[in-house]
Amino acid sequence: MMNEIANMLAQKAGISPSIVNAVLPIVTKLLLQKSSPNQASGLLSMLPADITNIFSDKEKQEFTTTQQDHTTDEIIDKVDKEAGINDKIKSKNVVQEIMNMFQNTTDQKDLLGGFLGQATKKMDLNPFD
């Protein structure tokens, strides 16, 4: 199932499946850290086991007892750096595709507190205007 998810996301984001496999745990962890403990608990129960099994029981407990704040820039920077993408627009696109998948999987439409809207507003996607 993870290969299917990675291939689908890679195609939509325009990057390789190996990069998606590197980014998926990063984005999932940041999402769970940024969520309230109650929301993180719900997300852990709704996300596919192939994704949630990435995390240890200790990490899952941390997600459901504490909340961390990550800015839009921090999320994109962390994905860009840790996955070795070195392209902020591609990093934003892959994060957006993962968040879209999570939103469709969980039927939660405002994951990360409007992160996608903030990211789109902050990034100049058309350098010619």
N, C-alpha and C positions, 0 to 999 in steps of 0.2 A: 504494500500500500504506500509506503514512503517513496518508493521509486515513481509510482504513478503521480503522487502529489508533487514531487520534485520536477518531474517532466512537464506537468501541466503548468506549474508556476514559472518554470524556466522559459517555456514557450511564450507565456503572456508577458513576462518581464524582459524578454530578449537577452537572457544570460544563460550560462550553462547549468545543467542540473547539479553539477558538483558545487557550484557557488550557492545554489539554492539550499543544498544539504548543509552548507556551512552557515548560511544566514538563518534558516528556520529555527534552530535552537536559540540563537541570539535574540531574534524578534519575539519568540514565544516567552523567553525568560523576561525580557524587558516588559512585555505586556502584562505578565503575571505579577511582576514586581510593582508596576505602576497601578495595577488594579487594587481596589479596596480588598481587604481580606475576604469578605463575603463574596465579592464578584470573582476573585481568584479561585475560590473554592468551587463556585458554579462553573467557571470556565474549565477547570481541571476535569470536572465530571462530564462536560460536553465535548471537549476536544477529542479527536481520535487517540486511542491508546498508543499508536505508533509515535505520536508526538509527545504525549505526556510521559511516556516511559523513558524519555531522554533524561528526566530529572530524578535525582535520588529522593528518598523519603524525607531526608532533612531539608532539601530544597523545597519540596512541596509543602512541608510544614511552615517554612519561612514565608512562602507565598500567601499562605492562609492565615498568618498571624501578624505580618507587618506590611507596610506599604512604603514604597520609595517613589520619589519624584524624578522623572527624567524629562528633559525638554525635548522638543522636536529635533533640534540641532544635535543634542547628545545621542539620540537614537540613531539618526542618520550617520553621524560620525562614527559611532561604535560599529555599526553594520559595515560601513565603508572600510574601516581600518581592520577589524577582526576577520572579515571575509576576504580581504585583499582585493576589493573591487576597484578602489581608487578612482571612482567616478560618482560624484554625489547624486547626479540625476539617475544613474542606474541603481544606486543604493536606495534612493527614494522610491523608484519604481518597484523594486523587488519587495520593499517593506509594504508598499501600498497593495501589491498583489497578495501578499501573505495576509494582511489585515482584511482584505476583501474575502479571502477564503475563510478566515476565522469568523467573519461576520455572517457569511452564508451558512457555515457549519453550525454556529451557535444561535443564529437568529438575533444576535445582539448588534444593533446598528450603530452604536456610538462607542466602540472600543477605543481605548486610549484617549477618551475625552475630546473627541474631535481632532485627533492627531492629523488625519489625512487632510482635512481642510486647512489646518495651520501650516502643514508642510507645503501644500500647493501655493498658499499665499506668500510664504516666505521665500520660495525659490523662483528665480526668474527663468522660466522655461523657454522664453523666446528672447535670445540676445540681440535680435535685430529690431526691436521696437523702441 
